[in-house]
Amino acid sequence: MAMSDGDETAALRQRFPRPSPPAAALQAMSILGTNGWLLLLLLRGAASPTAFALYGVIELILLSLVSNLAMFGIPVRLRVGSPDLPLAQRLVAISAISAVLFAIAWASVPDRGHFDRLFESASPWRVLGELQILRPLLLSQVLMVAGALGDRLRWRQDGGPFVNGVALSATPKFLNAIVAPIAAAMLVALLVPPGNAHRALAWSGVYLAIKCGLELLVLAWQCLGMPERKPDGERTSARR
């Protein structure tokens, strides 16, 4: 039997609950702050396509770890939108998805030399430092940890279902890790001739525009675009 409009809305809200004003404000700060930092690196010529692609994947991995840690000690029945999976299965899923996203990033960037150095280096952190993405990653994670602590404090004070605000922000970042590098590669291939000196700059600009736009769009949809579930009586009246 097909789901009614009300049931579909309720299911969507269960999976993507509307964030509280503090959680929404923190997500907006994280989006604008980290993407602004990346834009500054782009304008200064201090970043490469590999840096942006790696940033997107690593940020998502760290965010997934923080969001799972945020649910530690929360009864399963109170976790809104969280699948009931053991910790080992969660880690396996994160590892498998991360490997796929790294492969997408590697296949999409026009400068794979940095990827080769990262995998071959005895000190990957040094390579990431040279790519200048450690500081924006640190900023992102500080904001995510602050959001997770805020969610826990509100839950301890108010009780009831636990809405993981950190997990909500993973949705656009996951979409971005798939869509942005592929779209950037396709657009650059169509618009920028091979061997053009500005090819890497064009890829980075397209990637960053898609990343920031997608994250803001999904946040706006979660906060404003999707209607709240209507009471049964109100849905019945509307149908009449």
C-alpha positions as CSV (number, residue, x, y, z in Angstrom):
1,M,0.0,0.0,0.0
2,A,1.3,3.4,-0.9
3,M,2.2,5.8,1.9
4,S,-0.1,8.8,2.4
5,D,1.3,12.3,2.1
6,G,1.2,12.7,5.8
7,D,3.0,9.4,6.4
8,E,5.7,10.3,3.9
9,T,6.2,13.7,5.6
10,A,6.4,12.0,9.0
11,A,9.0,9.5,7.6
12,L,11.1,12.3,6.1
13,R,10.9,14.2,9.4
14,Q,12.0,11.2,11.3
15,R,15.0,10.8,9.0
16,F,15.7,14.5,8.7
17,P,14.2,16.2,11.8
18,R,14.2,20.0,11.8
19,P,17.3,21.2,13.7
20,S,16.9,23.4,16.7
21,P,17.8,27.1,16.2
22,P,21.2,26.6,18.0
23,A,22.0,23.6,15.9
24,A,21.0,25.3,12.7
25,A,23.0,28.4,13.6
26,L,26.1,26.2,14.3
27,Q,25.7,24.4,11.0
28,A,25.5,27.7,9.2
29,M,28.6,29.0,11.0
30,S,30.4,25.8,10.1
31,I,29.4,26.0,6.4
32,L,30.3,29.7,6.0
33,G,33.4,29.6,8.2
34,T,35.1,26.5,6.6
35,N,34.1,27.3,3.0
36,G,35.2,30.9,3.5
37,W,38.6,29.6,4.7
38,L,38.8,27.3,1.6
39,L,37.9,30.2,-0.6
40,L,40.7,32.3,0.9
41,L,43.1,29.5,0.1
42,L,41.8,29.4,-3.5
43,L,42.2,33.1,-4.0
44,R,45.7,33.1,-2.6
45,G,46.6,30.2,-4.9
46,A,47.5,28.1,-1.8
47,A,45.3,25.1,-2.5
48,S,45.0,22.5,-5.2
49,P,42.1,20.3,-6.4
50,T,43.5,17.4,-4.4
51,A,43.4,19.6,-1.3
52,F,39.7,20.4,-1.8
53,A,38.7,16.8,-2.7
54,L,40.6,15.4,0.3
55,Y,39.1,18.0,2.6
56,G,35.6,17.0,1.6
57,V,36.2,13.3,2.3
58,I,38.2,13.6,5.5
59,E,35.7,16.1,6.9
60,L,32.9,13.6,6.3
61,I,34.8,10.8,8.0
62,L,35.6,12.9,11.0
63,L,32.0,14.1,11.2
64,S,30.7,10.5,11.0
65,L,33.0,9.6,13.9
66,V,31.9,12.5,16.0
67,S,28.2,11.9,15.3
68,N,28.5,8.2,16.3
69,L,30.3,9.2,19.5
70,A,27.6,11.7,20.3
71,M,25.1,8.8,20.6
72,F,27.2,6.9,23.1
73,G,25.0,6.1,26.1
74,I,21.7,7.2,24.4
75,P,19.1,4.4,24.4
76,V,18.5,3.1,20.9
77,R,14.7,3.7,21.2
78,L,15.4,7.4,21.7
79,R,17.7,8.0,18.7
80,V,15.8,9.8,16.0
81,G,16.7,8.6,12.5
82,S,19.6,6.5,13.6
83,P,19.8,2.8,12.5
84,D,20.3,0.2,15.2
85,L,23.7,-1.1,14.2
86,P,26.5,-2.4,16.4
87,L,29.6,-0.3,16.6
88,A,31.7,-2.8,14.6
89,Q,29.2,-2.6,11.7
90,R,29.2,1.2,11.8
91,L,33.0,1.3,11.6
92,V,33.0,-1.2,8.7
93,A,30.3,0.9,6.9
94,I,32.3,4.1,7.4
95,S,35.5,2.5,6.1
96,A,33.8,1.1,3.0
97,I,32.1,4.3,2.1
98,S,35.2,6.3,2.7
99,A,37.2,4.1,0.4
100,V,34.6,4.7,-2.4
101,L,34.7,8.4,-1.8
102,F,38.5,8.5,-1.9
103,A,38.3,6.6,-5.2
104,I,35.8,9.2,-6.6
105,A,38.1,12.0,-5.5
106,W,41.2,10.4,-7.0
107,A,39.5,9.8,-10.3
108,S,38.1,13.3,-10.6
109,V,41.0,15.6,-9.7
110,P,43.4,16.8,-12.4
111,D,46.5,16.7,-10.1
112,R,46.9,13.1,-8.8
113,G,50.5,13.6,-7.8
114,H,49.4,14.8,-4.4
115,F,47.4,11.6,-3.9
116,D,50.4,9.5,-4.8
117,R,52.5,11.4,-2.3
118,L,49.9,11.0,0.4
119,F,49.7,7.2,-0.1
120,E,53.5,6.8,-0.4
121,S,54.6,9.2,2.3
122,A,55.6,7.9,5.7
123,S,54.0,11.0,7.2
124,P,50.6,11.6,5.7
125,W,50.0,14.4,8.1
126,R,52.9,16.3,6.7
127,V,51.4,16.0,3.2
128,L,48.0,17.2,4.5
129,G,49.8,20.1,6.2
130,E,51.5,21.1,2.9
131,L,48.0,21.1,1.3
132,Q,46.9,23.6,4.0
133,I,43.7,21.8,4.9
134,L,44.5,20.8,8.5
135,R,43.5,24.2,10.0
136,P,40.1,24.4,8.3
137,L,39.5,20.7,9.2
138,L,40.3,21.6,12.8
139,L,37.9,24.5,12.7
140,S,35.2,22.2,11.3
141,Q,35.7,19.6,14.0
142,V,35.7,22.1,16.8
143,L,32.3,23.3,15.7
144,M,31.1,19.8,15.3
145,V,32.2,18.7,18.7
146,A,30.6,21.9,20.2
147,G,27.4,21.0,18.5
148,A,27.5,17.4,19.8
149,L,28.1,18.6,23.3
150,G,25.2,21.0,23.0
151,D,22.9,18.3,21.8
152,R,23.9,16.1,24.7
153,L,23.4,18.9,27.2
154,R,19.9,19.7,25.8
155,W,19.0,16.0,25.9
156,R,20.1,15.6,29.5
157,Q,18.1,18.7,30.5
158,D,14.9,18.1,28.5
159,G,14.9,14.3,28.0
160,G,12.8,12.7,25.3
161,P,14.0,11.7,21.8
162,F,17.6,12.6,20.9
163,V,18.1,14.5,17.7
164,N,21.7,14.2,16.6
165,G,22.3,17.7,15.0
166,V,25.9,16.7,14.0
167,A,24.5,13.7,11.9
168,L,22.1,16.1,10.1
169,S,25.0,18.1,8.7
170,A,26.5,14.9,7.2
171,T,23.8,14.6,4.5
172,P,25.0,17.5,2.3
173,K,28.6,16.6,2.9
174,F,28.0,13.1,1.7
175,L,26.2,14.3,-1.4
176,N,29.0,16.8,-2.0
177,A,31.7,14.1,-1.8
178,I,30.0,12.3,-4.7
179,V,28.5,15.1,-6.8
180,A,31.1,18.0,-6.5
181,P,34.2,16.3,-7.8
182,I,32.4,14.5,-10.6
183,A,30.6,17.7,-11.7
184,A,33.8,19.7,-11.5
185,A,35.7,17.2,-13.6
186,M,32.9,17.1,-16.2
187,L,32.5,20.9,-16.4
188,V,36.2,21.5,-16.6
189,A,36.6,18.9,-19.4
190,L,33.9,20.6,-21.4
191,L,34.9,24.3,-20.8
192,V,38.7,24.3,-20.3
193,P,41.0,23.0,-23.0
194,P,43.5,20.2,-22.0
195,G,46.8,21.7,-21.0
196,N,45.4,25.0,-20.0
197,A,47.3,26.6,-17.1
198,H,44.0,27.5,-15.3
199,R,42.5,24.0,-15.4
200,A,43.3,23.2,-11.7
201,L,42.0,26.7,-10.7
202,A,38.8,26.2,-12.6
203,W,38.2,22.7,-11.1
204,S,38.8,24.1,-7.6
205,G,36.4,27.0,-8.1
206,V,33.6,24.8,-9.5
207,Y,34.1,22.3,-6.7
208,L,34.0,24.9,-3.9
209,A,30.9,26.6,-5.4
210,I,29.0,23.3,-5.6
211,K,30.1,22.4,-2.1
212,C,29.0,25.6,-0.4
213,G,25.8,25.9,-2.4
214,L,24.8,22.3,-1.7
215,E,25.4,22.5,2.0
216,L,23.4,25.8,2.3
217,L,20.6,24.4,0.2
218,V,20.2,21.3,2.2
219,L,20.3,23.2,5.5
220,A,17.6,25.6,4.2
221,W,15.5,22.6,3.2
222,Q,15.8,21.0,6.6
223,C,15.0,24.3,8.4
224,L,12.3,25.8,6.1
225,G,11.5,23.7,3.1
226,M,10.0,20.5,4.5
227,P,6.7,20.9,6.3
228,E,6.2,19.5,9.8
229,R,4.0,16.5,10.3
230,K,0.3,17.6,10.7
231,P,-1.9,16.0,13.3
232,D,-4.2,13.3,12.1
233,G,-7.3,15.4,12.5
234,E,-5.8,18.3,10.5
235,R,-4.7,15.9,7.7
236,T,-8.2,14.5,7.5
237,S,-9.7,17.9,7.2
238,A,-7.3,18.9,4.5
239,R,-8.2,15.8,2.5
240,R,-11.9,16.8,2.6
